[in-house]
Amino acid sequence: MINDYESLYLVRIAHPRVIGLLQQKGGVGKTTLSLNLAGYFASQGERVLLVDADPQGSSLSWSAAREDACPFMVIGKAVPNIHKDLPEIAVGYDRVIIDGAPGVNGLIRSCLLASDYVLVPVQPSPFDIWACADAIEQVYEAMTFKENLKATFVINRKITNTVIGKKVFKAFSEQEFPVMDSAIHQRVVYAECASIGKTVFDLTDAKSAQLEIARLAKEIIQQQERVAA
């Protein structure tokens, strides 16, 4: 498998702010987190590029459903050469977010090599603990070529004050790379936003969701700054 990375790793991306949301398991909320993180960074005045690297094209569908101008750019690039093309595509942007594809393939490897920070969304379920082994393996293989690559779990769709939620958080904390202190809760507003091409930062009555996405974004920034240092 290392040979696959060797064949892909043709250039190093010097851009310090490329966040890849990647997970082999589907249905964990990668697109929801990608869009809302992009919405947060855009709300802070950053020029944000969201790259939809999932052949399903959910982020592109979201942008098509939006009636007004999007505060960030969304492009589709579900091809296994993202790491080669991104330096040119990302010119002029402050931050790039990659909405990655599920599965184990060359596209995932290219997304990993394009990223300098990898966020692995997981749901508070024992099944997600069992399924994360492939994600961990892929990240560590990419680290062979990118020593400063940072990867963390983020718990998504957490249900507040449940025993399973606490147990799963503890279980992920014991894995080979860390879990974010910030967690994203199960909220209807995320699904409502997705259906109309909005993020929670487009709404005036989504303060709780805005705060938790903002906390996650700030924690990512802190992690990236540690890597850069």
Secondary structure, DSSP 8 states (H G I E B T S, - for coil): -HHHHHHH-------S-EEEE--SSSSSSHHHHHHHHHHHHHHTT--EEEEE--TT-HHHHHHHH--S--SSEEEE--STTHHHHHHHHTTT-SEEEEE--SSSSHHHHHHHHH-SEEEEEE-SSHHHHHHTHHHHHHHHHHHTT-TT-EEEEEE-SB-TT-HHHHHHHHHHHTSSS-B-S---B--HHHHHHHHTT--GGG-SS-HHHHHHHHHHHHHHHHHHHHHH-
